[in-house]
Amino acid sequence: MKRASLSVLGGVIGILFFLPLLWVLTNSLRPGSETFAHLTLSWQTFFELKPTLHNYSALLSSDVGRATLNSILVSAATVVI
């Protein structure tokens, strides 16, 4: 009995940690006008989605893309050295 309740508790904690990650991922795929359309926690927050990669293309075409590439190169060089 104790093992089963620990498993259920672990599952609930796992879901509580996973939901914010899912929310971030789904919002990153939404158009900007829909990002804050559903502020309450409902099924629409996660599943009513018209996905677009525009946010990622805008991010990578800006200076952030170059800064990320520089960080990756510096990190890789540090690991090699």
mmCIF file of the N, C-alpha and C atoms, coordinates in Angstrom:
data_MODEL
# 
_entry.id   MODEL 
# 
loop_
_atom_site.group_PDB 
_atom_site.id 
_atom_site.type_symbol 
_atom_site.label_atom_id 
_atom_site.label_alt_id 
_atom_site.label_comp_id 
_atom_site.label_asym_id 
_atom_site.label_entity_id 
_atom_site.label_seq_id 
_atom_site.pdbx_PDB_ins_code 
_atom_site.Cartn_x 
_atom_site.Cartn_y 
_atom_site.Cartn_z 
_atom_site.occupancy 
_atom_site.B_iso_or_equiv 
_atom_site.pdbx_formal_charge 
_atom_site.auth_seq_id 
_atom_site.auth_comp_id 
_atom_site.auth_asym_id 
_atom_site.auth_atom_id 
_atom_site.pdbx_PDB_model_num 
ATOM 1   N N  . MET A 1 1  ? 0.819  -1.201 0.000   1.00 0.00 ? 1  MET A N  1 
ATOM 2   C CA . MET A 1 1  ? 0.000  0.000  0.000   1.00 0.00 ? 1  MET A CA 1 
ATOM 3   C C  . MET A 1 1  ? 0.860  1.261  0.000   1.00 0.00 ? 1  MET A C  1 
ATOM 4   N N  . LYS A 1 2  ? 1.911  1.239  0.816   1.00 0.00 ? 2  LYS A N  1 
ATOM 5   C CA . LYS A 1 2  ? 2.780  2.419  0.892   1.00 0.00 ? 2  LYS A CA 1 
ATOM 6   C C  . LYS A 1 2  ? 3.504  2.645  -0.434  1.00 0.00 ? 2  LYS A C  1 
ATOM 7   N N  . ARG A 1 3  ? 3.903  1.552  -1.067  1.00 0.00 ? 3  ARG A N  1 
ATOM 8   C CA . ARG A 1 3  ? 4.599  1.663  -2.348  1.00 0.00 ? 3  ARG A CA 1 
ATOM 9   C C  . ARG A 1 3  ? 3.685  2.234  -3.429  1.00 0.00 ? 3  ARG A C  1 
ATOM 10  N N  . ALA A 1 4  ? 2.426  1.814  -3.426  1.00 0.00 ? 4  ALA A N  1 
ATOM 11  C CA . ALA A 1 4  ? 1.460  2.313  -4.412  1.00 0.00 ? 4  ALA A CA 1 
ATOM 12  C C  . ALA A 1 4  ? 1.201  3.796  -4.203  1.00 0.00 ? 4  ALA A C  1 
ATOM 13  N N  . SER A 1 5  ? 1.066  4.229  -2.934  1.00 0.00 ? 5  SER A N  1 
ATOM 14  C CA . SER A 1 5  ? 0.819  5.654  -2.707  1.00 0.00 ? 5  SER A CA 1 
ATOM 15  C C  . SER A 1 5  ? 2.032  6.495  -3.054  1.00 0.00 ? 5  SER A C  1 
ATOM 16  N N  . LEU A 1 6  ? 3.224  5.957  -2.872  1.00 0.00 ? 6  LEU A N  1 
ATOM 17  C CA . LEU A 1 6  ? 4.426  6.680  -3.285  1.00 0.00 ? 6  LEU A CA 1 
ATOM 18  C C  . LEU A 1 6  ? 4.501  6.787  -4.806  1.00 0.00 ? 6  LEU A C  1 
ATOM 19  N N  . SER A 1 7  ? 4.066  5.751  -5.497  1.00 0.00 ? 7  SER A N  1 
ATOM 20  C CA . SER A 1 7  ? 4.043  5.786  -6.956  1.00 0.00 ? 7  SER A CA 1 
ATOM 21  C C  . SER A 1 7  ? 3.042  6.814  -7.463  1.00 0.00 ? 7  SER A C  1 
ATOM 22  N N  . VAL A 1 8  ? 1.880  6.867  -6.858  1.00 0.00 ? 8  VAL A N  1 
ATOM 23  C CA . VAL A 1 8  ? 0.865  7.848  -7.247  1.00 0.00 ? 8  VAL A CA 1 
ATOM 24  C C  . VAL A 1 8  ? 1.375  9.258  -6.953  1.00 0.00 ? 8  VAL A C  1 
ATOM 25  N N  . LEU A 1 9  ? 1.978  9.453  -5.796  1.00 0.00 ? 9  LEU A N  1 
ATOM 26  C CA . LEU A 1 9  ? 2.528  10.756 -5.444  1.00 0.00 ? 9  LEU A CA 1 
ATOM 27  C C  . LEU A 1 9  ? 3.621  11.165 -6.433  1.00 0.00 ? 9  LEU A C  1 
ATOM 28  N N  . GLY A 1 10 ? 4.477  10.230 -6.801  1.00 0.00 ? 10 GLY A N  1 
ATOM 29  C CA . GLY A 1 10 ? 5.521  10.513 -7.789  1.00 0.00 ? 10 GLY A CA 1 
ATOM 30  C C  . GLY A 1 10 ? 4.931  10.868 -9.146  1.00 0.00 ? 10 GLY A C  1 
ATOM 31  N N  . GLY A 1 11 ? 3.863  10.193 -9.538  1.00 0.00 ? 11 GLY A N  1 
ATOM 32  C CA . GLY A 1 11 ? 3.198  10.513 -10.801 1.00 0.00 ? 11 GLY A CA 1 
ATOM 33  C C  . GLY A 1 11 ? 2.581  11.896 -10.796 1.00 0.00 ? 11 GLY A C  1 
ATOM 34  N N  . VAL A 1 12 ? 1.953  12.257 -9.697  1.00 0.00 ? 12 VAL A N  1 
ATOM 35  C CA . VAL A 1 12 ? 1.346  13.592 -9.580  1.00 0.00 ? 12 VAL A CA 1 
ATOM 36  C C  . VAL A 1 12 ? 2.425  14.669 -9.620  1.00 0.00 ? 12 VAL A C  1 
ATOM 37  N N  . ILE A 1 13 ? 3.507  14.461 -8.905  1.00 0.00 ? 13 ILE A N  1 
ATOM 38  C CA . ILE A 1 13 ? 4.609  15.428 -8.916  1.00 0.00 ? 13 ILE A CA 1 
ATOM 39  C C  . ILE A 1 13 ? 5.205  15.528 -10.317 1.00 0.00 ? 13 ILE A C  1 
ATOM 40  N N  . GLY A 1 14 ? 5.346  14.399 -11.002 1.00 0.00 ? 14 GLY A N  1 
ATOM 41  C CA . GLY A 1 14 ? 5.857  14.409 -12.371 1.00 0.00 ? 14 GLY A CA 1 
ATOM 42  C C  . GLY A 1 14 ? 4.969  15.210 -13.311 1.00 0.00 ? 14 GLY A C  1 
ATOM 43  N N  . ILE A 1 15 ? 3.672  15.053 -13.184 1.00 0.00 ? 15 ILE A N  1 
ATOM 44  C CA . ILE A 1 15 ? 2.734  15.817 -14.014 1.00 0.00 ? 15 ILE A CA 1 
ATOM 45  C C  . ILE A 1 15 ? 2.831  17.297 -13.694 1.00 0.00 ? 15 ILE A C  1 
ATOM 46  N N  . LEU A 1 16 ? 2.958  17.638 -12.414 1.00 0.00 ? 16 LEU A N  1 
ATOM 47  C CA . LEU A 1 16 ? 3.068  19.054 -12.030 1.00 0.00 ? 16 LEU A CA 1 
ATOM 48  C C  . LEU A 1 16 ? 4.338  19.694 -12.582 1.00 0.00 ? 16 LEU A C  1 
ATOM 49  N N  . PHE A 1 17 ? 5.398  18.920 -12.718 1.00 0.00 ? 17 PHE A N  1 
ATOM 50  C CA . PHE A 1 17 ? 6.621  19.453 -13.319 1.00 0.00 ? 17 PHE A CA 1 
ATOM 51  C C  . PHE A 1 17 ? 6.521  19.507 -14.845 1.00 0.00 ? 17 PHE A C  1 
ATOM 52  N N  . PHE A 1 18 ? 5.750  18.601 -15.448 1.00 0.00 ? 18 PHE A N  1 
ATOM 53  C CA . PHE A 1 18 ? 5.647  18.525 -16.902 1.00 0.00 ? 18 PHE A CA 1 
ATOM 54  C C  . PHE A 1 18 ? 4.716  19.588 -17.482 1.00 0.00 ? 18 PHE A C  1 
ATOM 55  N N  . LEU A 1 19 ? 3.650  19.950 -16.780 1.00 0.00 ? 19 LEU A N  1 
ATOM 56  C CA . LEU A 1 19 ? 2.665  20.897 -17.309 1.00 0.00 ? 19 LEU A CA 1 
ATOM 57  C C  . LEU A 1 19 ? 3.258  22.254 -17.679 1.00 0.00 ? 19 LEU A C  1 
ATOM 58  N N  . PRO A 1 20 ? 4.111  22.879 -16.863 1.00 0.00 ? 20 PRO A N  1 
ATOM 59  C CA . PRO A 1 20 ? 4.690  24.163 -17.303 1.00 0.00 ? 20 PRO A CA 1 
ATOM 60  C C  . PRO A 1 20 ? 5.550  24.025 -18.560 1.00 0.00 ? 20 PRO A C  1 
ATOM 61  N N  . LEU A 1 21 ? 6.255  22.917 -18.702 1.00 0.00 ? 21 LEU A N  1 
ATOM 62  C CA . LEU A 1 21 ? 7.061  22.700 -19.907 1.00 0.00 ? 21 LEU A CA 1 
ATOM 63  C C  . LEU A 1 21 ? 6.164  22.566 -21.142 1.00 0.00 ? 21 LEU A C  1 
ATOM 64  N N  . LEU A 1 22 ? 5.059  21.853 -20.984 1.00 0.00 ? 22 LEU A N  1 
ATOM 65  C CA . LEU A 1 22 ? 4.103  21.715 -22.076 1.00 0.00 ? 22 LEU A CA 1 
ATOM 66  C C  . LEU A 1 22 ? 3.485  23.063 -22.427 1.00 0.00 ? 22 LEU A C  1 
ATOM 67  N N  . TRP A 1 23 ? 3.188  23.875 -21.413 1.00 0.00 ? 23 TRP A N  1 
ATOM 68  C CA . TRP A 1 23 ? 2.615  25.202 -21.642 1.00 0.00 ? 23 TRP A CA 1 
ATOM 69  C C  . TRP A 1 23 ? 3.588  26.088 -22.413 1.00 0.00 ? 23 TRP A C  1 
ATOM 70  N N  . VAL A 1 24 ? 4.860  26.053 -22.041 1.00 0.00 ? 24 VAL A N  1 
ATOM 71  C CA . VAL A 1 24 ? 5.871  26.853 -22.740 1.00 0.00 ? 24 VAL A CA 1 
ATOM 72  C C  . VAL A 1 24 ? 6.000  26.396 -24.189 1.00 0.00 ? 24 VAL A C  1 
ATOM 73  N N  . LEU A 1 25 ? 6.047  25.092 -24.408 1.00 0.00 ? 25 LEU A N  1 
ATOM 74  C CA . LEU A 1 25 ? 6.176  24.567 -25.764 1.00 0.00 ? 25 LEU A CA 1 
ATOM 75  C C  . LEU A 1 25 ? 4.976  24.946 -26.632 1.00 0.00 ? 25 LEU A C  1 
ATOM 76  N N  . THR A 1 26 ? 3.762  24.764 -26.118 1.00 0.00 ? 26 THR A N  1 
ATOM 77  C CA . THR A 1 26 ? 2.587  25.094 -26.922 1.00 0.00 ? 26 THR A CA 1 
ATOM 78  C C  . THR A 1 26 ? 2.501  26.591 -27.185 1.00 0.00 ? 26 THR A C  1 
ATOM 79  N N  . ASN A 1 27 ? 2.872  27.418 -26.207 1.00 0.00 ? 27 ASN A N  1 
ATOM 80  C CA . ASN A 1 27 ? 2.836  28.863 -26.443 1.00 0.00 ? 27 ASN A CA 1 
ATOM 81  C C  . ASN A 1 27 ? 3.911  29.316 -27.412 1.00 0.00 ? 27 ASN A C  1 
ATOM 82  N N  . SER A 1 28 ? 5.027  28.612 -27.477 1.00 0.00 ? 28 SER A N  1 
ATOM 83  C CA . SER A 1 28 ? 6.059  29.001 -28.440 1.00 0.00 ? 28 SER A CA 1 
ATOM 84  C C  . SER A 1 28 ? 5.635  28.705 -29.870 1.00 0.00 ? 28 SER A C  1 
ATOM 85  N N  . LEU A 1 29 ? 4.672  27.820 -30.045 1.00 0.00 ? 29 LEU A N  1 
ATOM 86  C CA . LEU A 1 29 ? 4.179  27.481 -31.382 1.00 0.00 ? 29 LEU A CA 1 
ATOM 87  C C  . LEU A 1 29 ? 2.942  28.278 -31.782 1.00 0.00 ? 29 LEU A C  1 
ATOM 88  N N  . ARG A 1 30 ? 2.419  29.100 -30.886 1.00 0.00 ? 30 ARG A N  1 
ATOM 89  C CA . ARG A 1 30 ? 1.232  29.914 -31.181 1.00 0.00 ? 30 ARG A CA 1 
ATOM 90  C C  . ARG A 1 30 ? 1.638  31.226 -31.845 1.00 0.00 ? 30 ARG A C  1 
ATOM 91  N N  . PRO A 1 31 ? 0.746  31.778 -32.655 1.00 0.00 ? 31 PRO A N  1 
ATOM 92  C CA . PRO A 1 31 ? 0.979  33.143 -33.131 1.00 0.00 ? 31 PRO A CA 1 
ATOM 93  C C  . PRO A 1 31 ? 0.923  34.113 -31.949 1.00 0.00 ? 31 PRO A C  1 
ATOM 94  N N  . GLY A 1 32 ? 1.563  35.251 -32.078 1.00 0.00 ? 32 GLY A N  1 
ATOM 95  C CA . GLY A 1 32 ? 1.644  36.205 -30.982 1.00 0.00 ? 32 GLY A CA 1 
ATOM 96  C C  . GLY A 1 32 ? 0.300  36.659 -30.446 1.00 0.00 ? 32 GLY A C  1 
ATOM 97  N N  . SER A 1 33 ? -0.691 36.767 -31.305 1.00 0.00 ? 33 SER A N  1 
ATOM 98  C CA . SER A 1 33 ? -2.010 37.237 -30.872 1.00 0.00 ? 33 SER A CA 1 
ATOM 99  C C  . SER A 1 33 ? -2.740 36.212 -29.998 1.00 0.00 ? 33 SER A C  1 
ATOM 100 N N  . GLU A 1 34 ? -2.369 34.936 -30.084 1.00 0.00 ? 34 GLU A N  1 
ATOM 101 C CA . GLU A 1 34 ? -3.038 33.890 -29.307 1.00 0.00 ? 34 GLU A CA 1 
ATOM 102 C C  . GLU A 1 34 ? -2.289 33.506 -28.049 1.00 0.00 ? 34 GLU A C  1 
ATOM 103 N N  . THR A 1 35 ? -1.135 34.079 -27.806 1.00 0.00 ? 35 THR A N  1 
ATOM 104 C CA . THR A 1 35 ? -0.305 33.642 -26.689 1.00 0.00 ? 35 THR A CA 1 
ATOM 105 C C  . THR A 1 35 ? -1.017 33.781 -25.354 1.00 0.00 ? 35 THR A C  1 
ATOM 106 N N  . PHE A 1 36 ? -1.650 34.906 -25.111 1.00 0.00 ? 36 PHE A N  1 
ATOM 107 C CA . PHE A 1 36 ? -2.316 35.120 -23.832 1.00 0.00 ? 36 PHE A CA 1 
ATOM 108 C C  . PHE A 1 36 ? -3.836 35.079 -23.953 1.00 0.00 ? 36 PHE A C  1 
ATOM 109 N N  . ALA A 1 37 ? -4.339 34.409 -24.969 1.00 0.00 ? 37 ALA A N  1 
ATOM 110 C CA . ALA A 1 37 ? -5.784 34.305 -25.157 1.00 0.00 ? 37 ALA A CA 1 
ATOM 111 C C  . ALA A 1 37 ? -6.431 33.411 -24.104 1.00 0.00 ? 37 ALA A C  1 
ATOM 112 N N  . HIS A 1 38 ? -5.721 32.382 -23.635 1.00 0.00 ? 38 HIS A N  1 
ATOM 113 C CA . HIS A 1 38 ? -6.262 31.444 -22.649 1.00 0.00 ? 38 HIS A CA 1 
ATOM 114 C C  . HIS A 1 38 ? -5.369 31.472 -21.416 1.00 0.00 ? 38 HIS A C  1 
ATOM 115 N N  . LEU A 1 39 ? -5.698 32.315 -20.451 1.00 0.00 ? 39 LEU A N  1 
ATOM 116 C CA . LEU A 1 39 ? -4.873 32.422 -19.249 1.00 0.00 ? 39 LEU A CA 1 
ATOM 117 C C  . LEU A 1 39 ? -5.281 31.438 -18.169 1.00 0.00 ? 39 LEU A C  1 
ATOM 118 N N  . THR A 1 40 ? -6.468 30.876 -18.257 1.00 0.00 ? 40 THR A N  1 
ATOM 119 C CA . THR A 1 40 ? -6.891 29.900 -17.263 1.00 0.00 ? 40 THR A CA 1 
ATOM 120 C C  . THR A 1 40 ? -6.376 28.519 -17.652 1.00 0.00 ? 40 THR A C  1 
ATOM 121 N N  . LEU A 1 41 ? -6.261 27.660 -16.678 1.00 0.00 ? 41 LEU A N  1 
ATOM 122 C CA . LEU A 1 41 ? -5.783 26.301 -16.930 1.00 0.00 ? 41 LEU A CA 1 
ATOM 123 C C  . LEU A 1 41 ? -6.957 25.453 -17.405 1.00 0.00 ? 41 LEU A C  1 
ATOM 124 N N  . SER A 1 42 ? -7.042 25.242 -18.709 1.00 0.00 ? 42 SER A N  1 
ATOM 125 C CA . SER A 1 42 ? -8.104 24.435 -19.289 1.00 0.00 ? 42 SER A CA 1 
ATOM 126 C C  . SER A 1 42 ? -7.525 23.649 -20.458 1.00 0.00 ? 42 SER A C  1 
ATOM 127 N N  . TRP A 1 43 ? -8.320 22.815 -21.072 1.00 0.00 ? 43 TRP A N  1 
ATOM 128 C CA . TRP A 1 43 ? -7.824 22.021 -22.200 1.00 0.00 ? 43 TRP A CA 1 
ATOM 129 C C  . TRP A 1 43 ? -7.436 22.922 -23.360 1.00 0.00 ? 43 TRP A C  1 
ATOM 130 N N  . GLN A 1 44 ? -8.090 24.093 -23.487 1.00 0.00 ? 44 GLN A N  1 
ATOM 131 C CA . GLN A 1 44 ? -7.779 25.013 -24.573 1.00 0.00 ? 44 GLN A CA 1 
ATOM 132 C C  . GLN A 1 44 ? -6.364 25.575 -24.443 1.00 0.00 ? 44 GLN A C  1 
ATOM 133 N N  . THR A 1 45 ? -5.869 25.644 -23.221 1.00 0.00 ? 45 THR A N  1 
ATOM 134 C CA . THR A 1 45 ? -4.526 26.165 -22.991 1.00 0.00 ? 45 THR A CA 1 
ATOM 135 C C  . THR A 1 45 ? -3.489 25.302 -23.693 1.00 0.00 ? 45 THR A C  1 
ATOM 136 N N  . PHE A 1 46 ? -3.727 23.999 -23.757 1.00 0.00 ? 46 PHE A N  1 
ATOM 137 C CA . PHE A 1 46 ? -2.732 23.083 -24.295 1.00 0.00 ? 46 PHE A CA 1 
ATOM 138 C C  . PHE A 1 46 ? -3.072 22.541 -25.673 1.00 0.00 ? 46 PHE A C  1 
ATOM 139 N N  . PHE A 1 47 ? -4.343 22.371 -25.983 1.00 0.00 ? 47 PHE A N  1 
ATOM 140 C CA . PHE A 1 47 ? -4.683 21.628 -27.184 1.00 0.00 ? 47 PHE A CA 1 
ATOM 141 C C  . PHE A 1 47 ? -5.349 22.437 -28.284 1.00 0.00 ? 47 PHE A C  1 
ATOM 142 N N  . GLU A 1 48 ? -5.876 23.616 -28.007 1.00 0.00 ? 48 GLU A N  1 
ATOM 143 C CA . GLU A 1 48 ? -6.452 24.429 -29.072 1.00 0.00 ? 48 GLU A CA 1 
ATOM 144 C C  . GLU A 1 48 ? -5.315 25.251 -29.670 1.00 0.00 ? 48 GLU A C  1 
ATOM 145 N N  . LEU A 1 49 ? -4.766 24.753 -30.745 1.00 0.00 ? 49 LEU A N  1 
ATOM 146 C CA . LEU A 1 49 ? -3.505 25.294 -31.231 1.00 0.00 ? 49 LEU A CA 1 
ATOM 147 C C  . LEU A 1 49 ? -3.493 25.336 -32.755 1.00 0.00 ? 49 LEU A C  1 
ATOM 148 N N  . LYS A 1 50 ? -3.079 26.468 -33.304 1.00 0.00 ? 50 LYS A N  1 
ATOM 149 C CA . LYS A 1 50 ? -2.804 26.590 -34.737 1.00 0.00 ? 50 LYS A CA 1 
ATOM 150 C C  . LYS A 1 50 ? -1.296 26.799 -34.842 1.00 0.00 ? 50 LYS A C  1 
ATOM 151 N N  . PRO A 1 51 ? -0.534 25.716 -34.904 1.00 0.00 ? 51 PRO A N  1 
ATOM 152 C CA . PRO A 1 51 ? 0.929  25.841 -34.774 1.00 0.00 ? 51 PRO A CA 1 
ATOM 153 C C  . PRO A 1 51 ? 1.579  26.613 -35.918 1.00 0.00 ? 51 PRO A C  1 
ATOM 154 N N  . THR A 1 52 ? 2.599  27.368 -35.560 1.00 0.00 ? 52 THR A N  1 
ATOM 155 C CA . THR A 1 52 ? 3.396  28.100 -36.529 1.00 0.00 ? 52 THR A CA 1 
ATOM 156 C C  . THR A 1 52 ? 4.839  28.159 -36.027 1.00 0.00 ? 52 THR A C  1 
ATOM 157 N N  . LEU A 1 53 ? 5.771  28.149 -36.928 1.00 0.00 ? 53 LEU A N  1 
ATOM 158 C CA . LEU A 1 53 ? 7.183  28.233 -36.552 1.00 0.00 ? 53 LEU A CA 1 
ATOM 159 C C  . LEU A 1 53 ? 7.722  29.657 -36.729 1.00 0.00 ? 53 LEU A C  1 
ATOM 160 N N  . HIS A 1 54 ? 6.822  30.620 -36.917 1.00 0.00 ? 54 HIS A N  1 
ATOM 161 C CA . HIS A 1 54 ? 7.232  32.012 -37.126 1.00 0.00 ? 54 HIS A CA 1 
ATOM 162 C C  . HIS A 1 54 ? 8.055  32.546 -35.944 1.00 0.00 ? 54 HIS A C  1 
ATOM 163 N N  . ASN A 1 55 ? 7.669  32.204 -34.723 1.00 0.00 ? 55 ASN A N  1 
ATOM 164 C CA . ASN A 1 55 ? 8.405  32.693 -33.554 1.00 0.00 ? 55 ASN A CA 1 
ATOM 165 C C  . ASN A 1 55 ? 9.851  32.202 -33.566 1.00 0.00 ? 55 ASN A C  1 
ATOM 166 N N  . TYR A 1 56 ? 10.053 30.953 -33.941 1.00 0.00 ? 56 TYR A N  1 
ATOM 167 C CA . TYR A 1 56 ? 11.412 30.414 -33.976 1.00 0.00 ? 56 TYR A CA 1 
ATOM 168 C C  . TYR A 1 56 ? 12.234 31.027 -35.111 1.00 0.00 ? 56 TYR A C  1 
ATOM 169 N N  . SER A 1 57 ? 11.611 31.227 -36.267 1.00 0.00 ? 57 SER A N  1 
ATOM 170 C CA . SER A 1 57 ? 12.356 31.826 -37.373 1.00 0.00 ? 57 SER A CA 1 
ATOM 171 C C  . SER A 1 57 ? 12.712 33.278 -37.063 1.00 0.00 ? 57 SER A C  1 
ATOM 172 N N  . ALA A 1 58 ? 11.806 34.019 -36.413 1.00 0.00 ? 58 ALA A N  1 
ATOM 173 C CA . ALA A 1 58 ? 12.113 35.399 -36.028 1.00 0.00 ? 58 ALA A CA 1 
ATOM 174 C C  . ALA A 1 58 ? 13.224 35.441 -34.987 1.00 0.00 ? 58 ALA A C  1 
ATOM 175 N N  . LEU A 1 59 ? 13.215 34.507 -34.065 1.00 0.00 ? 59 LEU A N  1 
ATOM 176 C CA . LEU A 1 59 ? 14.247 34.465 -33.035 1.00 0.00 ? 59 LEU A CA 1 
ATOM 177 C C  . LEU A 1 59 ? 15.609 34.150 -33.628 1.00 0.00 ? 59 LEU A C  1 
ATOM 178 N N  . LEU A 1 60 ? 15.673 33.161 -34.498 1.00 0.00 ? 60 LEU A N  1 
ATOM 179 C CA . LEU A 1 60 ? 16.961 32.752 -35.050 1.00 0.00 ? 60 LEU A CA 1 
ATOM 180 C C  . LEU A 1 60 ? 17.490 33.719 -36.100 1.00 0.00 ? 60 LEU A C  1 
ATOM 181 N N  . SER A 1 61 ? 16.614 34.512 -36.707 1.00 0.00 ? 61 SER A N  1 
ATOM 182 C CA . SER A 1 61 ? 17.095 35.485 -37.689 1.00 0.00 ? 61 SER A CA 1 
ATOM 183 C C  . SER A 1 61 ? 17.546 36.793 -37.027 1.00 0.00 ? 61 SER A C  1 
ATOM 184 N N  . SER A 1 62 ? 17.300 36.937 -35.748 1.00 0.00 ? 62 SER A N  1 
ATOM 185 C CA . SER A 1 62 ? 17.741 38.144 -35.034 1.00 0.00 ? 62 SER A CA 1 
ATOM 186 C C  . SER A 1 62 ? 19.145 37.915 -34.468 1.00 0.00 ? 62 SER A C  1 
ATOM 187 N N  . ASP A 1 63 ? 19.607 38.856 -33.669 1.00 0.00 ? 63 ASP A N  1 
ATOM 188 C CA . ASP A 1 63 ? 20.930 38.744 -33.058 1.00 0.00 ? 63 ASP A CA 1 
ATOM 189 C C  . ASP A 1 63 ? 21.016 37.613 -32.037 1.00 0.00 ? 63 ASP A C  1 
ATOM 190 N N  . VAL A 1 64 ? 19.877 37.150 -31.559 1.00 0.00 ? 64 VAL A N  1 
ATOM 191 C CA . VAL A 1 64 ? 19.873 36.064 -30.580 1.00 0.00 ? 64 VAL A CA 1 
ATOM 192 C C  . VAL A 1 64 ? 20.419 34.786 -31.218 1.00 0.00 ? 64 VAL A C  1 
ATOM 193 N N  . GLY A 1 65 ? 20.112 34.555 -32.488 1.00 0.00 ? 65 GLY A N  1 
ATOM 194 C CA . GLY A 1 65 ? 20.621 33.370 -33.174 1.00 0.00 ? 65 GLY A CA 1 
ATOM 195 C C  . GLY A 1 65 ? 22.140 33.381 -33.245 1.00 0.00 ? 65 GLY A C  1 
ATOM 196 N N  . ARG A 1 66 ? 22.711 34.523 -33.554 1.00 0.00 ? 66 ARG A N  1 
ATOM 197 C CA . ARG A 1 66 ? 24.170 34.653 -33.623 1.00 0.00 ? 66 ARG A CA 1 
ATOM 198 C C  . ARG A 1 66 ? 24.797 34.503 -32.232 1.00 0.00 ? 66 ARG A C  1 
ATOM 199 N N  . ALA A 1 67 ? 24.177 35.085 -31.222 1.00 0.00 ? 67 ALA A N  1 
ATOM 200 C CA . ALA A 1 67 ? 24.693 34.977 -29.853 1.00 0.00 ? 67 ALA A CA 1 
ATOM 201 C C  . ALA A 1 67 ? 24.638 33.529 -29.365 1.00 0.00 ? 67 ALA A C  1 
ATOM 202 N N  . THR A 1 68 ? 23.577 32.814 -29.721 1.00 0.00 ? 68 THR A N  1 
ATOM 203 C CA . THR A 1 68 ? 23.472 31.400 -29.336 1.00 0.00 ? 68 THR A CA 1 
ATOM 204 C C  . THR A 1 68 ? 24.554 30.580 -30.018 1.00 0.00 ? 68 THR A C  1 
ATOM 205 N N  . LEU A 1 69 ? 24.793 30.840 -31.296 1.00 0.00 ? 69 LEU A N  1 
ATOM 206 C CA . LEU A 1 69 ? 25.852 30.133 -32.009 1.00 0.00 ? 69 LEU A CA 1 
ATOM 207 C C  . LEU A 1 69 ? 27.216 30.419 -31.386 1.00 0.00 ? 69 LEU A C  1 
ATOM 208 N N  . ASN A 1 70 ? 27.473 31.668 -31.028 1.00 0.00 ? 70 ASN A N  1 
ATOM 209 C CA . ASN A 1 70 ? 28.729 32.008 -30.370 1.00 0.00 ? 70 ASN A CA 1 
ATOM 210 C C  . ASN A 1 70 ? 28.876 31.272 -29.045 1.00 0.00 ? 70 ASN A C  1 
ATOM 211 N N  . SER A 1 71 ? 27.813 31.193 -28.271 1.00 0.00 ? 71 SER A N  1 
ATOM 212 C CA . SER A 1 71 ? 27.856 30.485 -26.992 1.00 0.00 ? 71 SER A CA 1 
ATOM 213 C C  . SER A 1 71 ? 28.139 29.001 -27.183 1.00 0.00 ? 71 SER A C  1 
ATOM 214 N N  . ILE A 1 72 ? 27.520 28.409 -28.193 1.00 0.00 ? 72 ILE A N  1 
ATOM 215 C CA . ILE A 1 72 ? 27.759 26.992 -28.467 1.00 0.00 ? 72 ILE A CA 1 
ATOM 216 C C  . ILE A 1 72 ? 29.217 26.762 -28.874 1.00 0.00 ? 72 ILE A C  1 
ATOM 217 N N  . LEU A 1 73 ? 29.750 27.632 -29.708 1.00 0.00 ? 73 LEU A N  1 
ATOM 218 C CA . LEU A 1 73 ? 31.144 27.473 -30.138 1.00 0.00 ? 73 LEU A CA 1 
ATOM 219 C C  . LEU A 1 73 ? 32.112 27.635 -28.969 1.00 0.00 ? 73 LEU A C  1 
ATOM 220 N N  . VAL A 1 74 ? 31.878 28.618 -28.115 1.00 0.00 ? 74 VAL A N  1 
ATOM 221 C CA . VAL A 1 74 ? 32.749 28.829 -26.953 1.00 0.00 ? 74 VAL A CA 1 
ATOM 222 C C  . VAL A 1 74 ? 32.638 27.642 -25.991 1.00 0.00 ? 74 VAL A C  1 
ATOM 223 N N  . SER A 1 75 ? 31.446 27.154 -25.775 1.00 0.00 ? 75 SER A N  1 
ATOM 224 C CA . SER A 1 75 ? 31.251 25.995 -24.887 1.00 0.00 ? 75 SER A CA 1 
ATOM 225 C C  . SER A 1 75 ? 31.940 24.760 -25.438 1.00 0.00 ? 75 SER A C  1 
ATOM 226 N N  . ALA A 1 76 ? 31.796 24.519 -26.736 1.00 0.00 ? 76 ALA A N  1 
ATOM 227 C CA . ALA A 1 76 ? 32.450 23.357 -27.354 1.00 0.00 ? 76 ALA A CA 1 
ATOM 228 C C  . ALA A 1 76 ? 33.966 23.480 -27.261 1.00 0.00 ? 76 ALA A C  1 
ATOM 229 N N  . ALA A 1 77 ? 34.499 24.667 -27.508 1.00 0.00 ? 77 ALA A N  1 
ATOM 230 C CA . ALA A 1 77 ? 35.955 24.865 -27.414 1.00 0.00 ? 77 ALA A CA 1 
ATOM 231 C C  . ALA A 1 77 ? 36.433 24.650 -25.986 1.00 0.00 ? 77 ALA A C  1 
ATOM 232 N N  . THR A 1 78 ? 35.649 25.087 -25.005 1.00 0.00 ? 78 THR A N  1 
ATOM 233 C CA . THR A 1 78 ? 36.020 24.888 -23.604 1.00 0.00 ? 78 THR A CA 1 
ATOM 234 C C  . THR A 1 78 ? 36.028 23.413 -23.240 1.00 0.00 ? 78 THR A C  1 
ATOM 235 N N  . VAL A 1 79 ? 35.075 22.665 -23.740 1.00 0.00 ? 79 VAL A N  1 
ATOM 236 C CA . VAL A 1 79 ? 35.016 21.227 -23.449 1.00 0.00 ? 79 VAL A CA 1 
ATOM 237 C C  . VAL A 1 79 ? 36.205 20.522 -24.089 1.00 0.00 ? 79 VAL A C  1 
ATOM 238 N N  . VAL A 1 80 ? 36.566 20.901 -25.306 1.00 0.00 ? 80 VAL A N  1 
ATOM 239 C CA . VAL A 1 80 ? 37.678 20.261 -26.003 1.00 0.00 ? 80 VAL A CA 1 
ATOM 240 C C  . VAL A 1 80 ? 38.998 20.551 -25.291 1.00 0.00 ? 80 VAL A C  1 
ATOM 241 N N  . ILE A 1 81 ? 39.152 21.790 -24.846 1.00 0.00 ? 81 ILE A N  1 
ATOM 242 C CA . ILE A 1 81 ? 40.398 22.184 -24.162 1.00 0.00 ? 81 ILE A CA 1 
ATOM 243 C C  . ILE A 1 81 ? 40.410 21.556 -22.805 1.00 0.00 ? 81 ILE A C  1 
# 
